[in-house]
C-alpha cells in the first residue's frame, strides 16, 4: 500500500474500520465496545483474554472477524488431556523413513483458545510461548508463525471447578482483558429473531493480510506527546503499593501492581484508539479509554479489598480520577 503521507493513510484506516464494523454488524448484534477492543488488540499486535459466560457468541465473533480480515483461523478447545503437541504440531516418521513436521492449529493468523484455563500449565505454556516468540520449536528446529498472529483466549468466570487458572505472569502477556456482558433486552430480541430465521448474511472481506500488517506498523509510527507518555507511566506507577508513587487505594487494597508492560500497552492502545477515532495523535482521554481492560488483569487485590467489597474496576476508576 502506498500513500502520499501517514495522515492520508490514517484517514483510509478510519474508513476501513467503519467498513469492518458495518460488515460485522451483519452477523453480530451489539457488543460494539467488545468488537472495538478486539480490533485495538489486533492492530496493536497484541493478544486478548475474553471473559464471559457461555452462549454469548464469543466463537461467532472471532470467526466473523477472521472473515472480514481475510485471515486464516483456528479454534482450539482446551481440555484437561490436551498435550502441547496437539497445539504446536509434532514430528512423524513418513513413508520415506524420514521425520516430517506436521503443523498444529497454532499455525494460523487468528487463534481462538477456548477455555484456556481448562488445560494444565504445561499445555498453556506451549501456546503462551508461541504468543511471545511468534514461533515454535520442535526437536531443535524453529518454525516461525505467519504475521499477523493474534490469540484470543476465553475463560468462563463462573465455573472454576476442574480448571487451572492462568498465573499472573502469564496473564500479563495478554494486552487486554475484555469482559463480555449479557446483551440488552432489545439486542436479545434482535439476536433471537436473526438466529431463528432462515436468513443469514455473509460478511465480506474488508482488509487483506498485507493491509493489516501495514496498518499495524502505521499505528506504531503515530507520535505521542510527552505529557501523555508521562500520564500513562504515572498511572501505572500509582498501582504499585508501598512505593513513593503509590496511590492510597493501592496501599490499602492491592497486594501487587502492574509492571512496565502495562505502560507499553497503554501507549500503543491509546495510539490505536486515537487512530480509530480519526485523531493523528493520542491524548489523555485515549489512554483512559483503554485503562480498564489493560489494568484489570494486572492488579491483585488483598483481603481488605475483598472484605470491603471493593472491585478492581473501582480501584482503577479511583486511580484515573
C-alpha positions as CSV (number, residue, x, y, z in Angstrom):
1,X,0.0,0.0,0.0
2,X,1.3,3.4,-1.0
3,X,0.1,6.8,0.4
4,X,1.4,10.3,0.0
5,X,1.6,10.7,3.8
6,X,0.9,9.0,7.0
7,X,-2.0,11.4,7.5
8,X,-3.6,10.1,4.3
9,X,-3.0,6.5,5.4
10,X,-4.7,7.2,8.8
11,X,-7.7,8.7,7.0
12,X,-8.0,5.5,5.0
13,X,-7.7,3.4,8.2
14,X,-10.7,5.2,9.7
15,X,-12.7,4.4,6.5
16,X,-11.6,0.8,6.6
17,X,-12.5,0.5,10.3
18,X,-16.0,1.9,9.6
19,X,-16.5,-0.8,6.9
20,X,-15.2,-3.5,9.2
21,X,-17.9,-2.6,11.8
22,X,-20.6,-2.5,9.1
23,X,-19.7,-6.0,7.9
24,X,-19.5,-7.4,11.4
25,X,-22.9,-5.9,12.3
26,X,-24.4,-8.2,9.7
27,X,-23.7,-11.1,11.9
28,X,-23.1,-9.8,15.5
29,X,-25.8,-7.7,17.2
30,X,-24.5,-5.0,19.6
31,X,-21.2,-5.7,21.6
32,X,-19.7,-2.5,20.0
33,X,-17.2,-2.0,22.8
34,X,-16.1,-5.6,22.8
35,X,-15.5,-5.5,19.0
36,X,-13.6,-2.2,19.3
37,X,-11.4,-3.8,22.0
38,X,-10.7,-6.8,19.7
39,X,-9.7,-4.6,16.8
40,X,-7.5,-2.4,19.1
41,X,-5.7,-5.6,20.2
42,X,-5.2,-6.8,16.6
43,X,-3.9,-3.5,15.2
44,X,-1.7,-3.1,18.3
45,X,-0.1,-6.5,17.6
46,X,-1.4,-7.8,21.0
47,X,-3.4,-10.7,22.3
48,X,-6.7,-10.7,24.1
49,X,-8.3,-12.5,27.0
50,X,-12.1,-12.6,26.6
51,X,-14.1,-13.3,29.8
52,X,-17.8,-14.2,29.6
53,X,-20.4,-16.8,30.4
54,X,-21.2,-19.4,27.7
55,X,-23.6,-18.6,24.9
56,X,-22.6,-15.0,24.3
57,X,-21.3,-15.7,20.7
58,X,-17.6,-15.5,21.5
59,X,-16.7,-18.1,18.9
60,X,-19.0,-16.5,16.3
61,X,-17.5,-13.1,17.0
62,X,-13.9,-14.3,16.4
63,X,-14.8,-16.3,13.2
64,X,-16.6,-13.2,11.8
65,X,-13.6,-11.0,12.5
66,X,-11.3,-13.5,10.7
67,X,-13.6,-13.4,7.7
68,X,-13.7,-9.6,7.4
69,X,-9.9,-9.5,7.8
70,X,-9.3,-12.2,5.2
71,X,-7.2,-14.2,7.7
72,X,-6.8,-17.9,8.5
73,X,-8.5,-19.1,11.7
74,X,-8.1,-22.0,14.1
75,X,-10.2,-22.9,17.2
76,X,-8.5,-24.9,19.9
77,X,-10.8,-26.4,22.5
78,X,-8.7,-26.7,25.7
79,X,-9.3,-29.8,27.7
80,X,-7.5,-31.5,30.7
81,X,-6.0,-34.1,28.4
82,X,-4.7,-31.7,25.7
83,X,-1.0,-32.0,25.0
84,X,1.5,-29.3,23.8
85,X,1.9,-31.3,20.5
86,X,-1.8,-31.0,19.9
87,X,-1.3,-27.3,19.7
88,X,2.1,-26.7,18.0
89,X,2.3,-29.9,16.0
90,X,4.7,-32.9,16.1
91,X,7.2,-34.8,14.0
92,X,6.1,-38.0,12.4
93,X,8.0,-40.8,10.5
94,X,6.8,-40.7,6.9
95,X,6.9,-43.4,4.3
96,X,10.4,-42.5,3.3
97,X,11.6,-43.2,6.8
98,X,12.3,-39.5,7.5
99,X,10.9,-37.3,10.1
100,X,8.5,-34.7,8.9
101,X,7.0,-31.9,10.9
102,X,3.2,-31.7,10.8
103,X,2.0,-28.3,11.8
104,X,-0.6,-27.9,14.6
105,X,-3.6,-25.5,14.7
106,X,-1.4,-22.7,16.1
107,X,-0.2,-22.1,12.6
108,X,-2.9,-19.7,11.7
109,X,-3.4,-15.9,11.8
110,X,-6.2,-15.8,14.4
111,X,-6.3,-18.4,17.2
112,X,-9.3,-18.9,19.4
113,X,-8.1,-20.6,22.6
114,X,-11.4,-21.7,24.0
115,X,-11.4,-22.1,27.8
116,X,-7.7,-21.8,28.2
117,X,-7.9,-22.4,31.9
118,X,-9.3,-26.0,31.3
119,X,-5.9,-27.4,30.4
120,X,-2.8,-28.0,32.6
121,X,0.1,-25.4,32.8
122,X,2.4,-27.4,30.5
123,X,-0.1,-27.1,27.6
124,X,-1.0,-23.5,28.5
125,X,2.7,-22.6,28.3
126,X,3.1,-24.0,24.8
127,X,0.6,-21.5,23.5
128,X,1.9,-18.7,25.6
129,X,5.4,-19.3,24.3
130,X,4.1,-19.1,20.7
131,X,2.3,-15.8,21.6
132,X,5.5,-14.3,23.0
133,X,8.1,-15.6,20.5
134,X,5.9,-15.7,17.4
135,X,7.5,-19.1,16.6
136,X,7.5,-22.7,17.9
137,X,10.5,-25.0,18.5
138,X,10.1,-28.8,17.9
139,X,13.1,-31.2,18.0
140,X,15.6,-28.3,17.9
141,X,14.0,-26.7,14.8
142,X,12.3,-23.3,15.0
143,X,9.2,-22.7,12.9
144,X,8.1,-19.0,12.6
145,X,4.4,-18.2,12.8
146,X,2.9,-16.1,10.0
147,X,2.2,-12.5,10.7
148,X,-0.3,-11.2,11.7
149,X,-0.6,-13.5,14.7
150,X,-3.4,-12.9,17.2
151,X,-4.6,-15.1,20.1
152,X,-7.9,-14.6,21.7
153,X,-8.2,-16.8,24.8
154,X,-11.6,-17.3,26.5
155,X,-12.4,-18.0,30.2
156,X,-15.6,-18.8,31.9
157,X,-15.8,-16.6,35.1
158,X,-18.5,-18.6,36.9
159,X,-17.2,-22.1,36.6
160,X,-13.9,-22.8,38.3
161,X,-14.1,-26.5,39.2
162,X,-11.6,-28.6,37.4
163,X,-9.7,-25.5,36.0
164,X,-6.1,-24.4,36.0
165,X,-6.2,-20.6,36.4
166,X,-3.5,-18.7,34.5
167,X,-0.7,-17.4,36.7
168,X,-0.3,-13.6,36.9
169,X,3.0,-13.7,34.9
170,X,1.1,-15.4,32.0
171,X,-1.9,-13.2,32.3
172,X,0.5,-10.3,31.8
173,X,1.2,-11.4,28.3
174,X,-2.4,-10.6,27.2
175,X,-2.8,-6.9,26.2
176,X,-6.5,-6.6,27.1
177,X,-8.8,-8.4,29.4
178,X,-12.2,-8.0,27.7
179,X,-15.4,-8.6,29.6
180,X,-18.4,-9.8,27.6
181,X,-21.7,-8.9,29.2
182,X,-25.2,-10.1,28.5
183,X,-26.9,-8.2,25.6
184,X,-29.6,-5.6,26.4
185,X,-33.3,-6.6,26.1
186,X,-33.7,-5.1,22.6
187,X,-30.4,-6.6,21.4
188,X,-31.5,-10.1,22.6
189,X,-34.8,-9.7,20.7
190,X,-32.8,-9.0,17.5
191,X,-30.4,-11.9,18.2
192,X,-33.3,-14.4,18.7
193,X,-35.1,-13.0,15.6
194,X,-31.9,-13.3,13.5
195,X,-30.8,-16.7,14.7
196,X,-34.2,-18.4,14.4
197,X,-34.9,-17.5,10.8
198,X,-33.6,-18.8,7.5
199,X,-31.8,-15.5,6.5
200,X,-28.0,-15.5,7.0
201,X,-25.7,-12.7,5.9
202,X,-22.2,-13.5,4.9
203,X,-19.7,-10.7,5.8
204,X,-17.3,-9.6,3.1
205,X,-13.6,-9.3,3.3
206,X,-12.6,-5.7,4.0
207,X,-8.8,-5.9,4.7
208,X,-6.2,-8.4,3.4
209,X,-3.2,-9.7,5.3
210,X,-0.7,-7.2,3.8
211,X,-3.0,-4.3,4.6
212,X,-3.4,-5.3,8.2
213,X,0.4,-5.5,8.6
214,X,0.7,-2.1,7.0
215,X,-1.8,-0.5,9.4
216,X,-0.2,-2.3,12.4
217,X,3.1,-0.7,11.5
218,X,1.4,2.7,10.8
219,X,-0.1,2.9,14.2
220,X,3.3,2.2,15.8
221,X,4.6,5.4,14.0
222,X,2.0,7.7,15.5
223,X,3.7,10.3,17.6
224,X,2.8,10.6,21.3
225,X,3.1,13.9,23.3
226,X,5.4,13.8,26.3
227,X,2.6,14.7,28.7
228,X,0.6,11.6,27.5
229,X,3.6,9.3,28.0
230,X,4.1,10.7,31.5
231,X,0.4,10.3,32.3
232,X,0.4,6.6,31.3
233,X,3.6,5.8,33.2
234,X,2.4,7.7,36.3
235,X,-1.0,5.9,36.1
236,X,0.8,2.5,36.2
237,X,3.2,3.6,38.9
238,X,0.1,4.5,41.1
239,X,-0.9,0.9,41.2
240,X,2.3,-0.3,42.9
241,X,1.7,-0.5,46.7
242,X,4.4,0.7,49.1
243,X,6.3,2.8,46.5
244,X,6.7,6.6,46.5
245,X,4.3,7.0,43.6
246,X,1.6,4.7,45.0
247,X,-2.0,5.9,45.3
248,X,-3.6,5.5,48.8
249,X,-6.1,3.0,47.4
250,X,-3.2,0.9,46.1
251,X,-1.6,0.8,49.5
252,X,-4.9,-0.1,51.1
253,X,-6.4,-2.6,48.6
254,X,-3.7,-4.0,46.4
255,X,-1.1,-6.7,47.0
256,X,0.6,-6.2,43.7
257,X,0.5,-3.6,40.9
258,X,1.1,-3.5,37.2
259,X,4.5,-3.8,35.6
260,X,6.2,-1.8,32.7
261,X,4.3,-3.9,30.1
262,X,1.1,-2.2,31.2
263,X,2.7,1.2,30.4
264,X,3.7,0.0,27.0
265,X,0.2,-1.3,26.2
266,X,-1.4,1.9,27.5
267,X,0.5,3.9,24.9
268,X,0.1,1.6,21.9
269,X,-3.6,1.1,22.9
270,X,-4.0,4.9,23.1
271,X,-2.4,5.2,19.7
272,X,-4.9,2.7,18.2
273,X,-7.9,4.3,19.9
274,X,-6.9,7.7,18.6
275,X,-6.5,6.3,15.0
276,X,-9.9,4.6,15.2
277,X,-11.5,8.0,16.2
278,X,-9.7,9.9,13.4
279,X,-7.1,11.6,15.5
280,X,-3.4,11.8,14.4
281,X,-2.0,11.7,17.9
282,X,-3.4,10.3,21.2
283,X,-4.3,12.4,24.2
284,X,-5.0,11.5,27.8
285,X,-8.6,10.6,27.0
286,X,-7.3,7.9,24.7
287,X,-5.2,6.4,27.5
288,X,-8.2,6.4,29.8
289,X,-10.3,4.7,27.2
290,X,-8.1,1.6,27.3
291,X,-7.1,1.7,31.0
292,X,-9.6,-0.7,32.5
293,X,-9.1,-3.6,30.1
294,X,-5.3,-3.2,30.3
295,X,-5.0,-3.0,34.1
296,X,-7.9,-5.2,35.1
297,X,-5.9,-8.5,35.0
298,X,-2.7,-7.0,36.2
299,X,-3.8,-5.8,39.7
300,X,-4.1,-8.2,42.6
301,X,-6.5,-7.3,45.4
302,X,-5.7,-8.0,49.1
303,X,-8.1,-9.4,51.8
304,X,-9.1,-5.9,52.8
305,X,-10.5,-5.2,49.4
306,X,-12.4,-8.4,49.4
307,X,-13.8,-7.6,52.9
308,X,-14.9,-4.1,51.9
309,X,-16.4,-5.3,48.6
310,X,-14.0,-3.2,46.5
311,X,-13.8,-4.4,42.9
312,X,-10.7,-4.0,40.7
313,X,-12.8,-1.7,38.4
314,X,-13.5,0.6,41.5
315,X,-9.7,0.8,42.2
316,X,-8.9,1.7,38.6
317,X,-11.6,4.3,38.4
318,X,-10.2,5.9,41.6
319,X,-6.7,5.9,40.1
320,X,-7.9,7.6,37.0
321,X,-9.6,10.4,39.0
